[in-house]
Amino acid sequence: MRKLVIAVALLFSLVVPSLAEDAPEILVERWYKALATVDRAEFADLLTDDATIVLEDQEVELNKSEFLASLTEWESAAKDTKVKHRLEGMENGRMTMLVCYEFPENTTYTREIFSFRDGKISASAQGAIGETCEGF
């Protein structure tokens, strides 16, 4: 019996950390870290194969491969950019973040909504809510 308890405890200790890594909060933190470093491999790991990325202001919807390809443009645009984010809320499995992008030439305040499936990000939609980040 004791061996069974130890085996179950060991198995549980192996499963719990992997579940924590897949928590929406952790996935979103990884997203913003990858955004700051333009880490293509991290984005490839974070997104489901059928993920969609919607940039509402540009009226663009990208699939995973299109998004990964667009990171070259982001890398150039993001030089010396500060990205600050905070949780606005979580509802129906979707996480809403408020994000301040401080580019060298301007500032953009956005609302970003993430959806999740199978421990990955399945969708991200971003839309501007202001040109300043006052009070952020």
N, CA, C and O atoms as CSV, one atom per row, in Angstrom:
chain,resi,resn,atom,element,x,y,z
A,1,MET,N,N,0.823,-1.194,0.000
A,1,MET,CA,C,0.000,0.000,0.000
A,1,MET,C,C,0.868,1.260,0.000
A,1,MET,O,O,0.597,2.220,-0.722
A,2,ARG,N,N,1.917,1.235,0.825
A,2,ARG,CA,C,2.797,2.402,0.917
A,2,ARG,C,C,3.439,2.697,-0.438
A,2,ARG,O,O,3.568,3.859,-0.824
A,3,LYS,N,N,3.842,1.648,-1.161
A,3,LYS,CA,C,4.449,1.837,-2.479
A,3,LYS,C,C,3.451,2.469,-3.446
A,3,LYS,O,O,3.827,3.290,-4.283
A,4,LEU,N,N,2.195,2.091,-3.332
A,4,LEU,CA,C,1.161,2.656,-4.189
A,4,LEU,C,C,0.979,4.145,-3.901
A,4,LEU,O,O,0.857,4.941,-4.831
A,5,VAL,N,N,0.961,4.526,-2.633
A,5,VAL,CA,C,0.821,5.935,-2.247
A,5,VAL,C,C,2.004,6.735,-2.781
A,5,VAL,O,O,1.818,7.834,-3.303
A,6,ILE,N,N,3.200,6.208,-2.659
A,6,ILE,CA,C,4.394,6.897,-3.148
A,6,ILE,C,C,4.331,7.027,-4.669
A,6,ILE,O,O,4.663,8.082,-5.211
A,7,ALA,N,N,3.917,5.988,-5.350
A,7,ALA,CA,C,3.817,6.022,-6.808
A,7,ALA,C,C,2.789,7.057,-7.267
A,7,ALA,O,O,3.031,7.794,-8.223
A,8,VAL,N,N,1.656,7.110,-6.591
A,8,VAL,CA,C,0.618,8.088,-6.935
A,8,VAL,C,C,1.124,9.505,-6.664
A,8,VAL,O,O,0.904,10.406,-7.473
A,9,ALA,N,N,1.794,9.705,-5.544
A,9,ALA,CA,C,2.336,11.030,-5.214
A,9,ALA,C,C,3.375,11.460,-6.243
A,9,ALA,O,O,3.400,12.622,-6.650
A,10,LEU,N,N,4.215,10.550,-6.658
A,10,LEU,CA,C,5.229,10.858,-7.664
A,10,LEU,C,C,4.571,11.203,-8.994
A,10,LEU,O,O,4.948,12.177,-9.645
A,11,LEU,N,N,3.599,10.414,-9.391
A,11,LEU,CA,C,2.887,10.683,-10.637
A,11,LEU,C,C,2.189,12.034,-10.578
A,11,LEU,O,O,2.232,12.797,-11.543
A,12,PHE,N,N,1.553,12.335,-9.464
A,12,PHE,CA,C,0.863,13.616,-9.296
A,12,PHE,C,C,1.850,14.783,-9.369
A,12,PHE,O,O,1.536,15.816,-9.961
A,13,SER,N,N,3.032,14.634,-8.779
A,13,SER,CA,C,4.030,15.712,-8.809
A,13,SER,C,C,4.532,15.961,-10.219
A,13,SER,O,O,4.942,17.077,-10.540
A,14,LEU,N,N,4.506,14.952,-11.059
A,14,LEU,CA,C,4.923,15.131,-12.451
A,14,LEU,C,C,3.837,15.804,-13.279
A,14,LEU,O,O,4.142,16.552,-14.208
A,15,VAL,N,N,2.579,15.548,-12.954
A,15,VAL,CA,C,1.463,16.097,-13.709
A,15,VAL,C,C,1.168,17.534,-13.322
A,15,VAL,O,O,0.925,18.357,-14.206
A,16,VAL,N,N,1.178,17.868,-12.060
A,16,VAL,CA,C,0.791,19.195,-11.588
A,16,VAL,C,C,1.646,20.313,-12.189
A,16,VAL,O,O,1.075,21.309,-12.634
A,17,PRO,N,N,2.988,20.211,-12.232
A,17,PRO,CA,C,3.742,21.303,-12.845
A,17,PRO,C,C,3.377,21.529,-14.307
A,17,PRO,O,O,3.337,22.677,-14.751
A,18,SER,N,N,3.114,20.481,-15.060
A,18,SER,CA,C,2.768,20.679,-16.461
A,18,SER,C,C,1.402,21.341,-16.601
A,18,SER,O,O,1.178,22.097,-17.546
A,19,LEU,N,N,0.497,21.069,-15.685
A,19,LEU,CA,C,-0.800,21.737,-15.729
A,19,LEU,C,C,-0.639,23.222,-15.416
A,19,LEU,O,O,-1.293,24.065,-16.030
A,20,ALA,N,N,0.224,23.537,-14.469
A,20,ALA,CA,C,0.449,24.939,-14.113
A,20,ALA,C,C,1.046,25.700,-15.283
A,20,ALA,O,O,0.698,26.859,-15.508
A,21,GLU,N,N,1.942,25.062,-16.033
A,21,GLU,CA,C,2.563,25.724,-17.180
A,21,GLU,C,C,1.534,26.045,-18.263
A,21,GLU,O,O,1.739,26.968,-19.050
A,22,ASP,N,N,0.439,25.301,-18.313
A,22,ASP,CA,C,-0.571,25.498,-19.338
A,22,ASP,C,C,-1.680,26.436,-18.889
A,22,ASP,O,O,-2.623,26.669,-19.646
A,23,ALA,N,N,-1.596,26.979,-17.679
A,23,ALA,CA,C,-2.621,27.888,-17.182
A,23,ALA,C,C,-2.652,29.134,-18.060
A,23,ALA,O,O,-1.602,29.611,-18.489
A,24,PRO,N,N,-3.842,29.665,-18.331
A,24,PRO,CA,C,-3.941,30.857,-19.178
A,24,PRO,C,C,-3.017,32.000,-18.752
A,24,PRO,O,O,-2.422,32.667,-19.599
A,25,GLU,N,N,-2.899,32.222,-17.455
A,25,GLU,CA,C,-2.044,33.320,-16.981
A,25,GLU,C,C,-0.596,33.117,-17.408
A,25,GLU,O,O,0.078,34.063,-17.815
A,26,ILE,N,N,-0.128,31.889,-17.314
A,26,ILE,CA,C,1.253,31.568,-17.696
A,26,ILE,C,C,1.419,31.696,-19.202
A,26,ILE,O,O,2.427,32.224,-19.673
A,27,LEU,N,N,0.442,31.221,-19.961
A,27,LEU,CA,C,0.514,31.327,-21.424
A,27,LEU,C,C,0.594,32.784,-21.866
A,27,LEU,O,O,1.374,33.123,-22.756
A,28,VAL,N,N,-0.203,33.635,-21.253
A,28,VAL,CA,C,-0.208,35.053,-21.632
A,28,VAL,C,C,1.103,35.725,-21.220
A,28,VAL,O,O,1.627,36.555,-21.962
A,29,GLU,N,N,1.633,35.382,-20.062
A,29,GLU,CA,C,2.932,35.928,-19.669
A,29,GLU,C,C,4.009,35.507,-20.668
A,29,GLU,O,O,4.864,36.310,-21.045
A,30,ARG,N,N,3.962,34.250,-21.090
A,30,ARG,CA,C,4.918,33.777,-22.100
A,30,ARG,C,C,4.735,34.544,-23.405
A,30,ARG,O,O,5.717,34.850,-24.081
A,31,TRP,N,N,3.491,34.860,-23.770
A,31,TRP,CA,C,3.189,35.622,-24.995
A,31,TRP,C,C,3.901,36.980,-24.969
A,31,TRP,O,O,4.586,37.352,-25.921
A,32,TYR,N,N,3.724,37.713,-23.859
A,32,TYR,CA,C,4.312,39.051,-23.792
A,32,TYR,C,C,5.837,39.007,-23.702
A,32,TYR,O,O,6.515,39.900,-24.211
A,33,LYS,N,N,6.369,37.988,-23.069
A,33,LYS,CA,C,7.829,37.824,-23.055
A,33,LYS,C,C,8.332,37.552,-24.475
A,33,LYS,O,O,9.333,38.124,-24.905
A,34,ALA,N,N,7.636,36.682,-25.192
A,34,ALA,CA,C,8.022,36.377,-26.581
A,34,ALA,C,C,7.869,37.599,-27.470
A,34,ALA,O,O,8.647,37.798,-28.403
A,35,LEU,N,N,6.868,38.414,-27.182
A,35,LEU,CA,C,6.656,39.644,-27.954
A,35,LEU,C,C,7.833,40.598,-27.756
A,35,LEU,O,O,8.299,41.219,-28.711
A,36,ALA,N,N,8.306,40.711,-26.538
A,36,ALA,CA,C,9.416,41.623,-26.234
A,36,ALA,C,C,10.721,41.160,-26.870
A,36,ALA,O,O,11.547,41.983,-27.266
A,37,THR,N,N,10.908,39.854,-26.970
A,37,THR,CA,C,12.159,39.309,-27.502
A,37,THR,C,C,12.028,38.821,-28.934
A,37,THR,O,O,13.002,38.360,-29.529
A,38,VAL,N,N,10.824,38.921,-29.488
A,38,VAL,CA,C,10.504,38.429,-30.844
A,38,VAL,C,C,10.990,36.978,-30.974
A,38,VAL,O,O,11.757,36.634,-31.873
A,39,ASP,N,N,10.518,36.153,-30.050
A,39,ASP,CA,C,10.916,34.746,-29.968
A,39,ASP,C,C,9.967,33.879,-30.802
A,39,ASP,O,O,8.920,33.446,-30.322
A,40,ARG,N,N,10.347,33.639,-32.035
A,40,ARG,CA,C,9.511,32.877,-32.969
A,40,ARG,C,C,9.242,31.458,-32.476
A,40,ARG,O,O,8.123,30.961,-32.602
A,41,ALA,N,N,10.255,30.808,-31.919
A,41,ALA,CA,C,10.087,29.436,-31.421
A,41,ALA,C,C,9.073,29.393,-30.279
A,41,ALA,O,O,8.276,28.459,-30.184
A,42,GLU,N,N,9.106,30.397,-29.423
A,42,GLU,CA,C,8.148,30.445,-28.314
A,42,GLU,C,C,6.726,30.638,-28.845
A,42,GLU,O,O,5.800,29.964,-28.395
A,43,PHE,N,N,6.551,31.554,-29.796
A,43,PHE,CA,C,5.220,31.743,-30.383
A,43,PHE,C,C,4.742,30.460,-31.060
A,43,PHE,O,O,3.573,30.093,-30.940
A,44,ALA,N,N,5.634,29.783,-31.766
A,44,ALA,CA,C,5.260,28.536,-32.441
A,44,ALA,C,C,4.773,27.506,-31.426
A,44,ALA,O,O,3.852,26.738,-31.708
A,45,ASP,N,N,5.389,27.489,-30.249
A,45,ASP,CA,C,4.988,26.558,-29.198
A,45,ASP,C,C,3.711,27.004,-28.495
A,45,ASP,O,O,2.913,26.163,-28.081
A,46,LEU,N,N,3.506,28.304,-28.355
A,46,LEU,CA,C,2.347,28.839,-27.638
A,46,LEU,C,C,1.029,28.684,-28.390
A,46,LEU,O,O,-0.024,28.519,-27.773
A,47,LEU,N,N,1.084,28.737,-29.710
A,47,LEU,CA,C,-0.136,28.788,-30.524
A,47,LEU,C,C,-0.577,27.410,-30.997
A,47,LEU,O,O,0.247,26.568,-31.355
A,48,THR,N,N,-1.886,27.193,-30.993
A,48,THR,CA,C,-2.417,25.976,-31.606
A,48,THR,C,C,-2.160,26.061,-33.110
A,48,THR,O,O,-1.951,27.148,-33.647
A,49,ASP,N,N,-2.176,24.929,-33.779
A,49,ASP,CA,C,-1.914,24.927,-35.226
A,49,ASP,C,C,-2.940,25.741,-36.002
A,49,ASP,O,O,-2.619,26.302,-37.050
A,50,ASP,N,N,-4.175,25.813,-35.496
A,50,ASP,CA,C,-5.228,26.555,-36.195
A,50,ASP,C,C,-5.520,27.922,-35.547
A,50,ASP,O,O,-6.605,28.476,-35.718
A,51,ALA,N,N,-4.549,28.448,-34.810
A,51,ALA,CA,C,-4.734,29.725,-34.109
A,51,ALA,C,C,-5.003,30.858,-35.095
A,51,ALA,O,O,-4.539,30.843,-36.235
A,52,THR,N,N,-5.768,31.840,-34.618
A,52,THR,CA,C,-6.010,33.053,-35.394
A,52,THR,C,C,-5.591,34.256,-34.558
A,52,THR,O,O,-5.833,34.313,-33.352
A,53,ILE,N,N,-4.961,35.208,-35.225
A,53,ILE,CA,C,-4.539,36.452,-34.598
A,53,ILE,C,C,-5.249,37.565,-35.355
A,53,ILE,O,O,-5.055,37.718,-36.561
A,54,VAL,N,N,-6.069,38.342,-34.654
A,54,VAL,CA,C,-6.847,39.405,-35.285
A,54,VAL,C,C,-6.320,40.758,-34.808
A,54,VAL,O,O,-6.270,41.039,-33.610
A,55,LEU,N,N,-5.932,41.582,-35.771
A,55,LEU,CA,C,-5.521,42.959,-35.500
A,55,LEU,C,C,-6.640,43.839,-36.016
A,55,LEU,O,O,-6.663,44.213,-37.188
A,56,GLU,N,N,-7.567,44.166,-35.131
A,56,GLU,CA,C,-8.803,44.853,-35.522
A,56,GLU,C,C,-8.549,46.189,-36.213
A,56,GLU,O,O,-9.214,46.506,-37.199
A,57,ASP,N,N,-7.602,46.974,-35.714
A,57,ASP,CA,C,-7.351,48.302,-36.282
A,57,ASP,C,C,-6.816,48.232,-37.709
A,57,ASP,O,O,-7.033,49.139,-38.512
A,58,GLN,N,N,-6.122,47.151,-38.005
A,58,GLN,CA,C,-5.581,46.974,-39.352
A,58,GLN,C,C,-6.501,46.114,-40.220
A,58,GLN,O,O,-6.223,45.875,-41.395
A,59,GLU,N,N,-7.598,45.657,-39.620
A,59,GLU,CA,C,-8.543,44.774,-40.299
A,59,GLU,C,C,-7.837,43.568,-40.920
A,59,GLU,O,O,-8.036,43.228,-42.086
A,60,VAL,N,N,-7.004,42.937,-40.088
A,60,VAL,CA,C,-6.200,41.805,-40.528
A,60,VAL,C,C,-6.468,40.608,-39.625
A,60,VAL,O,O,-6.521,40.735,-38.401
A,61,GLU,N,N,-6.634,39.453,-40.244
A,61,GLU,CA,C,-6.719,38.195,-39.507
A,61,GLU,C,C,-5.629,37.285,-40.044
A,61,GLU,O,O,-5.566,37.013,-41.243
A,62,LEU,N,N,-4.769,36.815,-39.142
A,62,LEU,CA,C,-3.637,35.980,-39.525
A,62,LEU,C,C,-3.790,34.586,-38.945
A,62,LEU,O,O,-4.275,34.418,-37.826
A,63,ASN,N,N,-3.371,33.583,-39.716
A,63,ASN,CA,C,-3.280,32.252,-39.143
A,63,ASN,C,C,-1.895,32.123,-38.503
A,63,ASN,O,O,-1.104,33.066,-38.546
A,64,LYS,N,N,-1.605,30.996,-37.928
A,64,LYS,CA,C,-0.355,30.831,-37.193
A,64,LYS,C,C,0.860,31.106,-38.063
A,64,LYS,O,O,1.745,31.861,-37.660
A,65,SER,N,N,0.922,30.518,-39.233
A,65,SER,CA,C,2.114,30.702,-40.078
A,65,SER,C,C,2.239,32.139,-40.565
A,65,SER,O,O,3.350,32.658,-40.670
A,66,GLU,N,N,1.130,32.783,-40.860
A,66,GLU,CA,C,1.169,34.190,-41.275
A,66,GLU,C,C,1.645,35.073,-40.122
A,66,GLU,O,O,2.422,36.007,-40.320
A,67,PHE,N,N,1.171,34.765,-38.921
A,67,PHE,CA,C,1.602,35.535,-37.762
A,67,PHE,C,C,3.101,35.377,-37.532
A,67,PHE,O,O,3.806,36.360,-37.305
A,68,LEU,N,N,3.586,34.141,-37.592
A,68,LEU,CA,C,5.018,33.911,-37.397
A,68,LEU,C,C,5.834,34.658,-38.456
A,68,LEU,O,O,6.886,35.216,-38.144
A,69,ALA,N,N,5.363,34.672,-39.687
A,69,ALA,CA,C,6.059,35.396,-40.757
A,69,ALA,C,C,6.030,36.903,-40.511
A,69,ALA,O,O,6.972,37.605,-40.880
A,70,SER,N,N,4.966,37.406,-39.896
A,70,SER,CA,C,4.841,38.848,-39.651
A,70,SER,C,C,5.785,39.345,-38.556
A,70,SER,O,O,5.960,40.552,-38.393
A,71,LEU,N,N,6.385,38.437,-37.817
A,71,LEU,CA,C,7.262,38.843,-36.726
A,71,LEU,C,C,8.509,39.577,-37.216
A,71,LEU,O,O,9.118,40.330,-36.455
A,72,THR,N,N,8.891,39.373,-38.460
A,72,THR,CA,C,10.021,40.113,-39.019
A,72,THR,C,C,9.704,41.607,-39.038
A,72,THR,O,O,10.540,42.437,-38.682
A,73,GLU,N,N,8.489,41.932,-39.458
A,73,GLU,CA,C,8.053,43.331,-39.461
A,73,GLU,C,C,7.947,43.866,-38.033
A,73,GLU,O,O,8.358,44.994,-37.758
A,74,TRP,N,N,7.397,43.059,-37.128
A,74,TRP,CA,C,7.268,43.472,-35.725
A,74,TRP,C,C,8.649,43.723,-35.117
A,74,TRP,O,O,8.829,44.677,-34.360
A,75,GLU,N,N,9.623,42.871,-35.443
A,75,GLU,CA,C,10.961,43.002,-34.882
A,75,GLU,C,C,11.544,44.386,-35.174
A,75,GLU,O,O,12.170,45.005,-34.313
A,76,SER,N,N,11.330,44.849,-36.377
A,76,SER,CA,C,11.821,46.170,-36.749
A,76,SER,C,C,11.006,47.270,-36.065
A,76,SER,O,O,11.578,48.252,-35.592
A,77,ALA,N,N,9.700,47.121,-36.007
A,77,ALA,CA,C,8.825,48.129,-35.395
A,77,ALA,C,C,8.992,48.184,-33.880
A,77,ALA,O,O,8.779,49.234,-33.273
A,78,ALA,N,N,9.367,47.078,-33.269
A,78,ALA,CA,C,9.387,46.975,-31.813
A,78,ALA,C,C,10.698,47.402,-31.165
A,78,ALA,O,O,10.815,47.376,-29.940
A,79,LYS,N,N,11.678,47.791,-31.962
A,79,LYS,CA,C,12.948,48.222,-31.371
A,79,LYS,C,C,12.693,49.380,-30.414
A,79,LYS,O,O,11.993,50.335,-30.748
A,80,ASP,N,N,13.262,49.283,-29.238
A,80,ASP,CA,C,13.129,50.312,-28.203
A,80,ASP,C,C,11.679,50.552,-27.778
A,80,ASP,O,O,11.341,51.638,-27.306
A,81,THR,N,N,10.836,49.556,-27.942
A,81,THR,CA,C,9.435,49.656,-27.530
A,81,THR,C,C,9.259,49.018,-26.160
A,81,THR,O,O,9.805,47.948,-25.888
A,82,LYS,N,N,8.500,49.675,-25.306
A,82,LYS,CA,C,8.157,49.125,-23.999
A,82,LYS,C,C,6.722,48.629,-24.072
A,82,LYS,O,O,5.837,49.325,-24.570
A,83,VAL,N,N,6.500,47.418,-23.571
A,83,VAL,CA,C,5.163,46.834,-23.545
A,83,VAL,C,C,4.808,46.547,-22.094
A,83,VAL,O,O,5.478,45.763,-21.422
A,84,LYS,N,N,3.742,47.194,-21.618
A,84,LYS,CA,C,3.240,46.959,-20.263
A,84,LYS,C,C,1.846,46.348,-20.391
A,84,LYS,O,O,1.051,46.768,-21.231
A,85,HIS,N,N,1.563,45.370,-19.564
A,85,HIS,CA,C,0.258,44.710,-19.647
A,85,HIS,C,C,-0.267,44.392,-18.252
A,85,HIS,O,O,0.484,44.219,-17.292
A,86,ARG,N,N,-1.597,44.323,-18.191
A,86,ARG,CA,C,-2.239,43.915,-16.940
A,86,ARG,C,C,-3.579,43.248,-17.271
A,86,ARG,O,O,-4.207,43.525,-18.293
A,87,LEU,N,N,-3.973,42.386,-16.388
A,87,LEU,CA,C,-5.219,41.640,-16.532
A,87,LEU,C,C,-6.416,42.555,-16.336
A,87,LEU,O,O,-6.498,43.285,-15.348
A,88,GLU,N,N,-7.342,42.512,-17.282
A,88,GLU,CA,C,-8.612,43.213,-17.098
A,88,GLU,C,C,-9.670,42.253,-16.560
A,88,GLU,O,O,-10.491,42.625,-15.721
A,89,GLY,N,N,-9.641,41.008,-17.054
A,89,GLY,CA,C,-10.606,40.035,-16.568
A,89,GLY,C,C,-10.512,38.702,-17.289
A,89,GLY,O,O,-9.843,38.565,-18.313
A,90,MET,N,N,-11.201,37.732,-16.720
A,90,MET,CA,C,-11.266,36.385,-17.288
A,90,MET,C,C,-12.719,35.970,-17.254
A,90,MET,O,O,-13.349,35.971,-16.197
A,91,GLU,N,N,-13.254,35.612,-18.420
A,91,GLU,CA,C,-14.655,35.220,-18.490
A,91,GLU,C,C,-14.840,34.205,-19.603
A,91,GLU,O,O,-14.323,34.378,-20.707
A,92,ASN,N,N,-15.585,33.137,-19.307
A,92,ASN,CA,C,-15.892,32.097,-20.284
A,92,ASN,C,C,-14.645,31.553,-20.968
A,92,ASN,O,O,-14.655,31.289,-22.171
A,93,GLY,N,N,-13.571,31.388,-20.199
A,93,GLY,CA,C,-12.342,30.823,-20.743
A,93,GLY,C,C,-11.524,31.781,-21.593
A,93,GLY,O,O,-10.536,31.379,-22.207
A,94,ARG,N,N,-11.927,33.036,-21.633
A,94,ARG,CA,C,-11.179,34.043,-22.397
A,94,ARG,C,C,-10.571,35.052,-21.437
A,94,ARG,O,O,-11.216,35.484,-20.481
A,95,MET,N,N,-9.343,35.418,-21.697
A,95,MET,CA,C,-8.638,36.366,-20.850
A,95,MET,C,C,-8.487,37.688,-21.592
A,95,MET,O,O,-8.048,37.724,-22.742
A,96,THR,N,N,-8.859,38.776,-20.913
A,96,THR,CA,C,-8.742,40.108,-21.493
A,96,THR,C,C,-7.629,40.864,-20.785
A,96,THR,O,O,-7.590,40.957,-19.558
A,97,MET,N,N,-6.727,41.400,-21.598
A,97,MET,CA,C,-5.587,42.153,-21.089
A,97,MET,C,C,-5.661,43.589,-21.581
A,97,MET,O,O,-6.119,43.847,-22.694
A,98,LEU,N,N,-5.218,44.512,-20.762
A,98,LEU,CA,C,-5.016,45.903,-21.170
A,98,LEU,C,C,-3.514,46.056,-21.388
A,98,LEU,O,O,-2.709,45.651,-20.550
A,99,VAL,N,N,-3.150,46.646,-22.529
A,99,VAL,CA,C,-1.745,46.683,-22.917
A,99,VAL,C,C,-1.363,48.077,-23.385
A,99,VAL,O,O,-2.075,48.697,-24.174
A,100,CYS,N,N,-0.238,48.560,-22.892
A,100,CYS,CA,C,0.315,49.843,-23.302
A,100,CYS,C,C,1.580,49.575,-24.112
A,100,CYS,O,O,2.556,49.028,-23.599
A,101,TYR,N,N,1.548,49.968,-25.383
A,101,TYR,CA,C,2.718,49.872,-26.253
A,101,TYR,C,C,3.322,51.266,-26.355
A,101,TYR,O,O,2.710,52.175,-26.914
A,102,GLU,N,N,4.509,51.427,-25.818
A,102,GLU,CA,C,5.209,52.710,-25.890
A,102,GLU,C,C,6.306,52.610,-26.945
A,102,GLU,O,O,7.435,52.221,-26.648
A,103,PHE,N,N,5.954,52.969,-28.191
A,103,PHE,CA,C,6.906,52.997,-29.289
A,103,PHE,C,C,7.732,54.275,-29.189
A,103,PHE,O,O,7.309,55.227,-28.534
A,104,PRO,N,N,8.891,54.314,-29.821
A,104,PRO,CA,C,9.688,55.543,-29.780
A,104,PRO,C,C,8.937,56.764,-30.336
A,104,PRO,O,O,9.155,57.884,-29.876
A,105,GLU,N,N,8.068,56.555,-31.307
A,105,GLU,CA,C,7.379,57.668,-31.969
A,105,GLU,C,C,5.963,57.925,-31.456
A,105,GLU,O,O,5.437,59.026,-31.622
A,106,ASN,N,N,5.342,56.921,-30.833
A,106,ASN,CA,C,3.969,57.099,-30.355
A,106,ASN,C,C,3.620,56.049,-29.304
A,106,ASN,O,O,4.423,55.173,-28.983
A,107,THR,N,N,2.427,56.158,-28.789
A,107,THR,CA,C,1.928,55.224,-27.781
A,107,THR,C,C,0.564,54.706,-28.222
A,107,THR,O,O,-0.246,55.441,-28.786
A,108,THR,N,N,0.330,53.442,-27.956
A,108,THR,CA,C,-0.964,52.840,-28.261
A,108,THR,C,C,-1.440,52.045,-27.051
A,108,THR,O,O,-0.684,51.278,-26.454
A,109,TYR,N,N,-2.694,52.243,-26.706
A,109,TYR,CA,C,-3.328,51.536,-25.589
A,109,TYR,C,C,-4.323,50.568,-26.200
A,109,TYR,O,O,-5.216,50.986,-26.938
A,110,THR,N,N,-4.185,49.273,-25.904
A,110,THR,CA,C,-5.032,48.267,-26.543
A,110,THR,C,C,-5.711,47.364,-25.523
A,110,THR,O,O,-5.316,47.278,-24.360
A,111,ARG,N,N,-6.737,46.705,-26.006
A,111,ARG,CA,C,-7.404,45.619,-25.285
A,111,ARG,C,C,-7.124,44.371,-26.114
A,111,ARG,O,O,-7.375,44.345,-27.319
A,112,GLU,N,N,-6.607,43.347,-25.461
A,112,GLU,CA,C,-6.277,42.105,-26.158
A,112,GLU,C,C,-7.001,40.953,-25.471
A,112,GLU,O,O,-6.946,40.792,-24.252
A,113,ILE,N,N,-7.677,40.162,-26.288
A,113,ILE,CA,C,-8.480,39.055,-25.762
A,113,ILE,C,C,-7.892,37.744,-26.269
A,113,ILE,O,O,-7.711,37.555,-27.472
A,114,PHE,N,N,-7.598,36.849,-25.343
A,114,PHE,CA,C,-7.009,35.559,-25.662
A,114,PHE,C,C,-7.997,34.433,-25.395
A,114,PHE,O,O,-8.733,34.458,-24.408
A,115,SER,N,N,-8.005,33.445,-26.283
A,115,SER,CA,C,-8.770,32.213,-26.090
A,115,SER,C,C,-7.769,31.065,-26.029
A,115,SER,O,O,-6.671,31.158,-26.577
A,116,PHE,N,N,-8.154,29.985,-25.360
A,116,PHE,CA,C,-7.234,28.892,-25.099
A,116,PHE,C,C,-7.867,27.544,-25.441
A,116,PHE,O,O,-9.081,27.365,-25.352
A,117,ARG,N,N,-7.020,26.617,-25.829
A,117,ARG,CA,C,-7.470,25.244,-26.064
A,117,ARG,C,C,-6.257,24.318,-25.945
A,117,ARG,O,O,-5.187,24.606,-26.483
A,118,ASP,N,N,-6.436,23.228,-25.251
A,118,ASP,CA,C,-5.393,22.203,-25.127
A,118,ASP,C,C,-4.067,22.765,-24.619
A,118,ASP,O,O,-2.999,22.362,-25.081
A,119,GLY,N,N,-4.139,23.700,-23.664
A,119,GLY,CA,C,-2.929,24.233,-23.067
A,119,GLY,C,C,-2.145,25.174,-23.961
A,119,GLY,O,O,-0.950,25.386,-23.759
A,120,LYS,N,N,-2.828,25.743,-24.959
A,120,LYS,CA,C,-2.181,26.687,-25.873
A,120,LYS,C,C,-3.125,27.854,-26.142
A,120,LYS,O,O,-4.296,27.823,-25.762
A,121,ILE,N,N,-2.602,28.876,-26.799
A,121,ILE,CA,C,-3.429,30.012,-27.210
A,121,ILE,C,C,-4.030,29.676,-28.566
A,121,ILE,O,O,-3.309,29.387,-29.521
A,122,SER,N,N,-5.358,29.715,-28.643
A,122,SER,CA,C,-6.033,29.381,-29.902
A,122,SER,C,C,-6.471,30.628,-30.668
A,122,SER,O,O,-6.752,30.553,-31.864
A,123,ALA,N,N,-6.531,31.771,-29.988
A,123,ALA,CA,C,-6.909,33.014,-30.660
A,123,ALA,C,C,-6.454,34.208,-29.841
A,123,ALA,O,O,-6.375,34.167,-28.613
A,124,SER,N,N,-6.158,35.275,-30.577
A,124,SER,CA,C,-5.832,36.548,-29.957
A,124,SER,C,C,-6.459,37.631,-30.813
A,124,SER,O,O,-6.293,37.639,-32.033
A,125,ALA,N,N,-7.177,38.543,-30.180
A,125,ALA,CA,C,-7.773,39.677,-30.894
A,125,ALA,C,C,-7.317,40.945,-30.189
A,125,ALA,O,O,-7.391,41.058,-28.966
A,126,GLN,N,N,-6.845,41.894,-30.983
A,126,GLN,CA,C,-6.294,43.136,-30.430
A,126,GLN,C,C,-6.975,44.328,-31.077
A,126,GLN,O,O,-7.131,44.385,-32.297
A,127,GLY,N,N,-7.376,45.273,-30.248
A,127,GLY,CA,C,-7.965,46.508,-30.753
A,127,GLY,C,C,-7.557,47.687,-29.899
A,127,GLY,O,O,-7.510,47.590,-28.672
A,128,ALA,N,N,-7.261,48.806,-30.549
A,128,ALA,CA,C,-6.868,50.022,-29.834
A,128,ALA,C,C,-8.037,50.589,-29.042
A,128,ALA,O,O,-9.186,50.553,-29.482
A,129,ILE,N,N,-7.716,51.115,-27.860
A,129,ILE,CA,C,-8.739,51.805,-27.059
A,129,ILE,C,C,-8.292,53.221,-26.731
A,129,ILE,O,O,-9.023,53.980,-26.095
A,130,GLY,N,N,-7.067,53.577,-27.177
A,130,GLY,CA,C,-6.606,54.927,-26.942
A,130,GLY,C,C,-5.222,55.163,-27.496
A,130,GLY,O,O,-4.512,54.230,-27.871
A,131,GLU,N,N,-4.856,56.420,-27.539
A,131,GLU,CA,C,-3.534,56.787,-28.035
A,131,GLU,C,C,-2.581,57.143,-26.913
A,131,GLU,O,O,-1.406,57.415,-27.156
A,132,THR,N,N,-3.074,57.143,-25.696
A,132,THR,CA,C,-2.222,57.367,-24.532
A,132,THR,C,C,-2.515,56.284,-23.511
A,132,THR,O,O,-3.552,55.621,-23.552
A,133,CYS,N,N,-1.584,56.126,-22.606
A,133,CYS,CA,C,-1.750,55.112,-21.566
A,133,CYS,C,C,-1.855,55.773,-20.199
A,133,CYS,O,O,-1.327,55.266,-19.208
A,134,GLU,N,N,-2.533,56.893,-20.158
A,134,GLU,CA,C,-2.696,57.590,-18.899
A,134,GLU,C,C,-3.330,56.688,-17.858
A,134,GLU,O,O,-4.315,55.997,-18.122
A,135,GLY,N,N,-2.742,56.709,-16.663
A,135,GLY,CA,C,-3.281,55.902,-15.589
A,135,GLY,C,C,-2.886,54.447,-15.644
A,135,GLY,O,O,-3.276,53.660,-14.782
A,136,PHE,N,N,-2.126,54.088,-16.636
A,136,PHE,CA,C,-1.739,52.679,-16.737
A,136,PHE,C,C,-0.708,52.402,-15.676
A,136,PHE,O,O,-0.226,51.275,-15.562
